[in-house]
Amino acid sequence: MADYTALVEAGTALVEMLRDNLTPEPIGNRELIALCSPHESENNQLTLYLYQVEEDTQGAQSGYYQVSREVERLRPTKYNLRFLVTAHSKAPAQLKEADQYRMVGAALQVLRDHPVIDQEYLSGSLAEQNAQVRVVLEKTTQDQLLKIWNNTSSAYKLSFVVLLTGIEIDSKKERRLTRVTDVSITTEQKPREGKR
């Protein structure tokens, strides 16, 4: 059963996969890759920021499914999650851009090589349901990136968008079924017609 924690579990799985594949090169320390806003990056070198959650209605089934003999539950809802991935270099000014390009290039390589997040990175309810969390590098125009980025007066930093699909959250809405326990059948006999 996928719980409401599925969003943080998906983000954490993405971070852990990047940590395993981007350290110690080009990023020296695992903790420098984190789920946080790019505007509050502090000491992080790669931030992943969940900026959009949308319901995935493609091929979705509606209605209820049977949980037990007497209970039906509303079907789970699928979601798509969009993360803004941003590089933050701590290098001196003359090396900063090249450092950011290296980090972004390495992250793109890892995400392309892992179109589905490996089960070993999943935790909690996503692990319990053996979720198939797919990773898509989304085409995003520069204008869209700037709109996402420019919530503050911070200068734009090199970023790209990752789409995670296959995230489900179960419903807690249930309904009880009343089963037929007694059936009463009566028949009416028609009086016989007289013989001719």
N, C-alpha and C positions, 0 to 999 in steps of 0.2 A: 504494500500500500504506500503510494507516494504521498508524503506529508507536505504541509506548507513550507517546510524547511528545504524543499527541492531547489529553490532559487539560490540559496546560499551554498547548498551542496554542489550545484552545478558550477558556480563561480569558483569555489574552493578547488574542485577537480581540475578546472582549467588552469588555475594558478599552480597547483602541484605538478601538473604535467609540464608547464613551462619551467618551473624551478628545476625539475630533474634534467631537463634538456638544455637549459641555458646557463647552468653553472657548472664548473667555475669559469667558463668562457662562453660568451663575452661578459657575463655578469658575475662578479666575484663571490657574491654571497646570496644564498637562497632567500633570505629575509628582505632583500632589496626588490623583490617581485611581490606585489601586493594588490589586494582588492581595495581600491580607494579612489577618490576623485583626483583627476590630474591637477586640480588647483591646490590640493592639499598633499602634495607628494612627499613632503618632508625629505627624508633621505632615500626614498625609493628611486630605483632606476627604471623600472617598468611598472606602470599602473594599469589595472583593469577596472573599468568603471561601468557598472550596469546602468545604462541610460534609458533603455526602453524594454518594456515587457508587453507582448501582444498575444492575444489568444490565437492559436493556430486552428482555424476552422476547416482546413483542407482535409477532406476525408473523415472528418470527425463524426462520431456516432452520437446521437442524442438519446434522451430517455433514460430509463433505468435498467439495471441488470440485477440478477438474482444473487443475493449474498448467502442466504440460507433458505430453508423451507418456507419461512414466514416473513422474510425481510428482503426488500429490494432497495438498492442504493442508486443515486444519480450517478451517471457515468463520469469518469475523471475528465478534467479539462486539460488540453495540451497547450503549451506556451512556447513562444519563441523569445529568446533573450538576446539583446544586442549589447555588446561590450565595446567600449572605446578603449583601445590599447595604445598607450602613449609612452614614448621613451623620454627619460630625463637623464641627461648626462651630468656627471660631476667633474668632468675633465676641464682643464684650462680652456679659456675662450677659443683659442686657435684650434683645439682638437675636439671641441664640443659637438659640432655637426657630424664629423666623421664617426664619433663614438655613438651618437644616436642612430646613424644609418646602419652601423654594425648591429646594434641591438634589435632594430626593427627587422633587418634582413634575417637575422637568426630566428626571431620569433615567427616570421612568415614561413620560414623553412620548416620549423617544428610543426606549426599548425597545418601546413600542407601535407606533411608526412603522417599526420594523425587525423584523418577525416572523421574518425569516431574516437571519443575519449576512452582510453583503455580502462577496463573494469577495475584495475588495481587503484585507480585514482578516485573512484566513486566511493562515497561513504553514505551512512544513514539510509534514508528511505530509497534513494536512487540505487544504492548497492543492493538493498533487499529485493527490489523488483527487477534487478539486472537490466537497468535502463540502457538504451542505445542513444547516447547523447552525441549528436552529430555536430561537426565543426565546419562552418562555411565562412570563407573570407568574402565579405560582402563588398560589392562595388559601391562605393560611396563617392559622390562628387565633392570637389573642394568646397563648394558653397555649403553643402550639408555638413561637412566636417567643421567648418567655421561656425555654423549655427549651433552645433552641439557644443563646441569648445567655448564659444564666447559668452558664457554665463557671467563672467567677471571681466575685469580689465587685464587679466593675465595675457601675456603674449602667447600666440599659438605655438605648439610644439608638435613635432612629427607624430602623427597618429594614424590608425586604421581601425576598421570595424570588423568584429568577429560575431557571427550569428550562431547561437547554439539552439538546436532543435531537439525535440524528443523529450522535453521536460513535461511531466504530468503531475497534477495535483489532484488527489482524490477528493470527492465531495463527502461531507458528513451528513448530507440530507438523505434520510431514509424514509421508507413507508412500509407499513405492515400490511401483509396480505391476509385476508380472511378466507380461510379454506372452507369449502362446502363439507359439512360434517354429516348432515342427514339429508336424505332424499326421500320424499314421500311420493309414491306413484299411485294414483287411483284410476280405475277404469270404470267407465259407465257402460252398463249393458243396455242395449236397446231391446225393447220388448220384441219378441218374435212376431213376425207378421203371420197372419193365418194362411194356411195352405189353400190353394184353389182347387 
